[in-house]
Amino acid sequence: MNRHLIALLAGGILLLGAATAQAALPQEATLYKNPQCGCCDAYARHLETLGIAVTVVDDIELGEIKQAAGVPYGLGACHTVSLGDYWIEGHVPLAAVESLFEERPATAGIGLAGMPLGTPGMPGPQREPYEVYRFEDHQASPYMTL
């Protein structure tokens, strides 16, 4: 009988921890993209699986958004997301997005340059580690490797 109670309590604690991590994410995001880019729409759907309502904006100059966000030159991708107090540049894996909101570092945002295979919104298997960077005022530094 005590084993069942312990198992039940342990399961409840794990669920509470998962709910707490999920609760740290904002409920709304704005994804800025080129109107012809379908992989950006797929990334929006991945954010929606986390319970985030995504507004897609495809009628604005992306370069201006990236400049305002502080994305480092040469490290841009096909879309930029405004999420809470942070910017997400490109096909950043969702584990990195969740980590950003759990840790809440002092940075403008995180990004993943290019359009790497296997990331959310991009088809195919992962071929190499994803080097997620953090950025502030157009300067990048390593954030995490996935």
C-alpha positions, 0 to 999 in steps of 0.5 A: 500500500505504501509503495502505491502512495509513493508512486502516486506522489512521485508521479504528481511531483513529476507532473507538477514540474512539467506544468511549471516548466510549461507555464514559464512560456508566454501564451502569445508570440509573433512570427515575422517571415517572408510570405513565400516561406512554408517552413516558417509556418511549420515552425509556428505550428511547433510553437502552437504545440507548446500552447502558444498562440502564434500571430504570423506577420508576412507583410513587413521588411524582415531586415528591419525586424532583425535589426530592431531585435539585435540579431547579429549580422550573418547569423540570421535565418528565415524568420524572427519570433517575438516571444515574451521579452525575448527574440527567437531567430530561426529554427531554434529547437523547442528544448532551447526555447523552453530552457530560455524561459526557465533560465531567463538569462539577461539577453535579447534572444537566442538563435540558430543560423540558417535552416538546419535539417531536422529542426522544427519546421525543417524536414530530415534528420539532424546531421550535426549538433545545433549550435544555438547562440544568444545575442544582444546588440548584434553580438553573439555568444554560445548558448547551448548545443543540442 
